């Protein structure tokens, strides 16, 4: 089990995204490029199916980055 306070208030997601704008802008760029390549190639192309990989990875990495930033924010608030 994780150590720490249970029920601690996490900061809003918008605040966390503002802290690390460049990372999230790159995640959005990767997602959009994958989506555009899917739209232009169509489901008959291998590029269409391979574009799912970066889209899934981007969602997972974005979620993990938000979790990491919220844990850092909670740890910082405990020291104050």
C-alpha positions in Angstrom: 0.0 0.0 0.0 1.1 3.5 -0.6 2.1 5.6 2.4 0.7 9.1 2.9 -2.5 10.8 3.9 -5.8 9.3 2.8 -8.3 11.7 1.3 -5.8 14.4 0.7 -7.0 17.1 -1.7 -5.3 16.9 -5.1 -4.7 20.1 -7.1 -6.9 20.6 -10.2 -5.7 19.1 -13.4 -5.5 22.5 -15.1 -3.1 23.7 -12.5 -0.9 20.7 -13.0 -0.9 21.1 -16.8 0.1 24.8 -16.4 3.1 23.7 -14.4 4.4 21.6 -17.3 3.0 23.1 -20.5 5.8 22.0 -22.8 5.3 18.3 -22.0 1.5 18.4 -22.4 1.9 20.4 -25.6 4.1 17.7 -27.0 1.6 15.0 -25.9 -1.1 16.9 -27.8 1.1 17.3 -30.9 1.9 13.6 -31.0 -1.8 12.7 -30.5 -2.9 15.2 -33.3 -0.3 13.9 -35.8 -1.3 10.4 -35.2 -5.0 11.3 -35.6 -4.3 13.2 -38.8 -2.3 10.3 -40.3 -5.2 8.0 -39.4 -7.7 10.3 -41.2 -5.7 10.6 -44.3 -4.7 7.0 -44.7 -7.9 5.1 -43.9 -8.4 1.8 -42.2 -7.0 -0.2 -45.1 -3.5 1.1 -44.5 -0.9 -0.2 -42.0 -0.2 3.4 -41.0 -3.8 3.7 -39.7 -3.3 0.7 -37.4 0.2 1.7 -36.3 -1.0 5.2 -35.4 -2.9 3.6 -32.5 0.4 2.9 -30.7 1.5 6.6 -30.2 -2.1 7.6 -29.4 -2.3 5.0 -26.6 1.2 5.8 -25.4 0.4 9.5 -25.3 -2.7 9.0 -23.2 -0.9 6.7 -20.8 2.1 9.0 -20.5 -0.1 12.1 -20.0 -2.0 10.3 -17.2 1.2 9.2 -15.5 2.6 12.7 -15.8 -0.5 14.2 -14.1 -0.2 11.6 -11.3 3.5 12.4 -10.8 2.9 16.1 -10.7 0.0 15.8 -8.2 2.2 13.6 -5.9 4.9 16.2 -6.1 2.4 18.9 -5.3 1.1 17.0 -2.3 4.6 16.3 -1.0 5.5 20.0 -1.3 2.4 21.0 0.6 3.3 18.6 3.5 6.6 20.4 4.0 4.9 23.8 4.4 
